[in-house]
């Protein structure tokens, strides 16, 4: 059986991302390991409290020799332009989560709105990655 | 605050257009959100996203208007005001130019489509926004 374990996001600054995903979104650190023998590479993953089998890898954009300087700059810019991907989160109560996150300083780009598939809202992480927060509607069997 | 590439500030302005298109938002407001002077902002925005902030804001409003035409029975005037545009005359003219038919004809062509219902709203917004087309009647001074 194949399952989703981790999915990776590029971030501009791992400490800034860590503070955002833990203090503002309320996620927990799963792994925070720095490897001196690999140029201080830092494997940093966060996951929602109560969902330990899925995590987001907050990956710093590397320099050479992993990524040449020009590519790294392109990735940095793509993230900053908001075109590096989206994380889709779900919640039992979109309005309540929206108010809770806003009170912790999350700036929403879309307040909760009713959609055919549920109540949907959106915000960005500090780097520019798009994050959706959706209360999915139970679909009645066709 | 950690280092952020300049494009991150431009994205704030783009997000503001997406979030508050229904207000009397102008390019000046977008420039302020990016923390740049208006002329510099318009140039940088175009360099980053391939179109002027004026065109982006206008096509966002048209995309939202088209969605309201498809999904509601509100009048053309109501929809014009609901997407932050003031003049129903210029709304109809611009809409017709961009979509190739009047708002009323557009509504008749695209009845609500059930198969769209489960696609996330962020996808609809991104993929439903029309390509801007300009004619001389709404050409604007550089930097707006």
Interface residues (C-beta under 8 A of the other chain):
Chain A: X12 X13 X15 X16 X76 X77 X79 X80 X81 X82 X86 X88 X108 X109 X110 X113 X115 X116 X117 X120 X122 X124 X126 X127 X128 X130 X132 X134
Chain B: X1 X2 X3 X4 X5 X6 X7 X8 X10 X11 X14 X15 X18 X19 X48 X49 X116 X117 X118 X120 X121 X122
